[in-house]
Amino acid sequence: MILTENPANPILRLTDLAAVAEIARSRDIILVVDSTMATPVATRPILLGADLVVHSLTKYMNGHGDALGGSVSGSKNLIEEIRKQGGVYLGAAMSATNAWLIMRGIDTLFPRVNAMSRTALEVANFLSQHPKVTKVVYPGLESHPQHELAKRQMDVFGGMITFQTDEPENMCSQLAKRLQVVHYAVSLGHQRSIVCMLSTDELNNSTWGLQGEKLEEYKKWAGEGLFRLSIGLESSADIISDLDQALRG
């Protein structure tokens, strides 16, 4: 099995899904794509050759931060195998309330993700010019090292942005204290904008398990710490104004 997350959380690095799918097919390997951060609005991995697609329904699919769930999609044969194996031992049904909340959210998935993507591009452009920000990563920016790939396999560029600042630990406290519209919290894909800091040390010592070459590769994208910003449904003007006053202190 080849398992990829596209875009990768939190560094927003992309995988060329069509190219990896071709490699997988030539070796009779199953390709599984976690497409939580792209959503089907941006990318549909099965059309690019993936065998299974995984989503954390807690995020964009639900869209309101009030239900937990997950899904795996694919061919009937593969899903039947998952049901026979994983379903028997781990369970394959969520609570009725969570299912209802997630289905409610999916009804508005398309307009939500499109709106978030438009706002995210405006915010990313703003952050890239901000004196307190040293780097911005967003697939919709030409500065993203895989921008051409993003244009090929994404219909929209999504609502996730990462950015870096000098002295991220101090900026972390500053944002948490000063933000008024954007919430300083973990999670993503909700109706409200959310930002949090992820440090390299935290990732090295956590369940992410990044060490050695993997940690060095991560640092190329993330430096010593980055802020992961999930754009919500607020107006771009309100988000930009709030980030500006919070970053400037």
BELCOR-V44354 format. One record per residue. N is the residue number from 1. RES is the residue in one small letter. SS is DSSP state (H for helix, E for strand, L for the rest). PSI is psi as a letter, one per 30 degrees, with the letter a starting at -180 (none if undefined). D_LAST is the distance of its C-alpha to the last C-alpha in Angstrom with 2 decimals. Layout:
n->{N	N}
res->{RES	RES}
ss->{SS	SS}
psi->{PSI	PSI}
d_last->{D_LAST	D_LAST}
This chain:
n->{1	2	3	4	5	6	7	8	9	10	11	12	13	14	15	16	17	18	19	20	21	22	23	24	25	26	27	28	29	30	31	32	33	34	35	36	37	38	39	40	41	42	43	44	45	46	47	48	49	50	51	52	53	54	55	56	57	58	59	60	61	62	63	64	65	66	67	68	69	70	71	72	73	74	75	76	77	78	79	80	81	82	83	84	85	86	87	88	89	90	91	92	93	94	95	96	97	98	99	100	101	102	103	104	105	106	107	108	109	110	111	112	113	114	115	116	117	118	119	120	121	122	123	124	125	126	127	128	129	130	131	132	133	134	135	136	137	138	139	140	141	142	143	144	145	146	147	148	149	150	151	152	153	154	155	156	157	158	159	160	161	162	163	164	165	166	167	168	169	170	171	172	173	174	175	176	177	178	179	180	181	182	183	184	185	186	187	188	189	190	191	192	193	194	195	196	197	198	199	200	201	202	203	204	205	206	207	208	209	210	211	212	213	214	215	216	217	218	219	220	221	222	223	224	225	226	227	228	229	230	231	232	233	234	235	236	237	238	239	240	241	242	243	244	245	246	247	248	249}
res->{m	i	l	t	e	n	p	a	n	p	i	l	r	l	t	d	l	a	a	v	a	e	i	a	r	s	r	d	i	i	l	v	v	d	s	t	m	a	t	p	v	a	t	r	p	i	l	l	g	a	d	l	v	v	h	s	l	t	k	y	m	n	g	h	g	d	a	l	g	g	s	v	s	g	s	k	n	l	i	e	e	i	r	k	q	g	g	v	y	l	g	a	a	m	s	a	t	n	a	w	l	i	m	r	g	i	d	t	l	f	p	r	v	n	a	m	s	r	t	a	l	e	v	a	n	f	l	s	q	h	p	k	v	t	k	v	v	y	p	g	l	e	s	h	p	q	h	e	l	a	k	r	q	m	d	v	f	g	g	m	i	t	f	q	t	d	e	p	e	n	m	c	s	q	l	a	k	r	l	q	v	v	h	y	a	v	s	l	g	h	q	r	s	i	v	c	m	l	s	t	d	e	l	n	n	s	t	w	g	l	q	g	e	k	l	e	e	y	k	k	w	a	g	e	g	l	f	r	l	s	i	g	l	e	s	s	a	d	i	i	s	d	l	d	q	a	l	r	g}
ss->{L	E	E	E	E	L	L	L	L	L	L	L	L	L	L	L	H	H	H	H	H	H	H	H	H	H	L	L	L	L	E	E	E	E	L	L	L	L	H	H	H	H	L	L	H	H	H	H	L	L	L	E	E	E	E	E	L	L	L	L	L	L	L	L	L	L	L	L	L	E	E	E	E	E	L	H	H	H	H	H	H	H	H	H	H	H	H	H	H	H	L	L	L	L	L	H	H	H	H	H	H	H	H	H	H	H	L	L	H	H	H	H	H	H	H	H	H	H	H	H	H	H	H	H	H	H	H	H	L	L	L	L	E	E	E	E	E	L	L	L	L	L	L	L	L	L	H	H	H	H	H	H	H	L	L	L	L	L	L	E	E	E	E	E	E	L	L	H	H	H	H	H	H	H	H	H	H	H	L	L	L	L	E	E	L	L	L	L	L	L	L	L	L	E	E	E	E	E	E	H	H	H	H	H	L	L	L	L	L	L	L	H	H	H	H	H	H	H	H	H	H	H	L	L	E	E	E	E	E	E	L	L	L	L	L	H	H	H	H	H	H	H	H	H	H	H	H	H	L}
psi->{k	k	k	l	k	j	l	k	k	g	f	h	k	l	k	j	e	e	e	e	e	e	e	e	e	f	g	h	k	k	k	k	k	j	g	e	f	e	l	f	e	e	k	i	e	e	f	g	f	l	e	k	k	k	k	j	f	f	c	e	e	e	f	g	g	g	k	k	l	l	l	k	k	a	l	e	e	e	e	e	e	e	e	e	d	e	e	e	f	f	k	g	k	l	l	e	e	e	e	e	e	e	e	e	e	f	f	g	e	e	e	e	e	e	e	e	e	e	e	e	e	e	e	e	e	e	e	f	f	k	f	f	k	f	k	k	k	k	f	f	k	f	f	k	f	h	e	e	e	e	e	e	g	k	e	l	g	l	g	k	k	k	l	l	l	k	i	e	e	e	e	e	e	e	e	e	e	f	k	e	e	k	k	j	l	l	l	l	g	l	f	l	k	k	k	l	k	j	l	e	e	e	e	e	g	a	f	e	h	k	l	b	e	e	e	e	e	e	f	e	e	f	b	f	k	l	k	j	j	j	k	a	g	l	k	e	e	e	e	e	e	e	e	e	e	e	e	f	none}
d_last->{47.58	44.61	41.34	38.29	34.98	34.04	31.19	30.43	27.76	25.04	25.56	27.15	30.14	33.19	36.85	39.64	41.39	44.54	45.08	44.60	46.83	49.54	49.43	49.57	52.52	54.44	54.31	54.71	51.31	49.28	45.86	43.29	39.93	36.97	35.64	33.19	30.17	32.31	34.35	37.74	36.12	34.83	37.41	40.80	41.73	45.32	46.07	44.93	47.29	45.55	47.82	45.41	41.96	39.74	37.00	34.79	35.53	32.75	30.24	30.86	34.49	33.77	30.45	29.55	28.68	31.69	34.45	35.32	37.74	38.76	41.35	43.45	45.32	48.19	51.95	54.29	55.87	52.67	51.34	54.72	54.47	51.02	52.42	55.43	53.49	49.92	50.67	53.47	51.57	47.99	48.52	47.76	46.94	43.80	43.95	45.08	41.96	39.62	41.94	41.89	38.10	37.79	40.57	38.88	35.71	37.76	39.16	35.86	34.84	35.69	33.80	30.74	30.44	31.20	28.51	25.91	27.05	26.72	23.17	22.29	23.62	21.51	18.28	19.47	20.20	16.79	15.09	17.77	16.70	12.92	12.03	9.88	12.87	16.08	18.51	19.31	22.52	24.16	27.95	27.81	26.24	28.83	26.82	27.68	30.60	32.70	31.94	35.68	36.51	33.92	35.65	39.01	38.41	35.61	36.24	32.51	29.63	28.18	24.94	23.47	20.85	19.56	16.86	15.83	13.03	13.41	13.37	13.47	14.07	10.84	8.98	11.52	10.60	6.89	8.31	11.19	9.65	7.51	9.99	12.65	15.14	14.93	16.23	15.25	18.88	21.76	24.37	24.54	26.58	26.07	25.72	22.06	19.28	18.46	16.31	16.91	16.88	20.32	20.96	24.18	25.30	25.07	27.09	29.59	30.27	30.38	32.96	31.76	33.88	32.57	34.42	36.05	36.26	34.44	31.39	31.53	31.88	28.84	26.78	27.83	25.95	23.11	22.47	21.37	19.20	18.12	16.34	19.02	18.17	21.02	21.05	22.61	24.39	21.66	21.65	19.99	18.37	16.76	15.56	14.20	12.43	10.85	9.91	8.54	6.12	5.27	5.50	3.78	0.00}
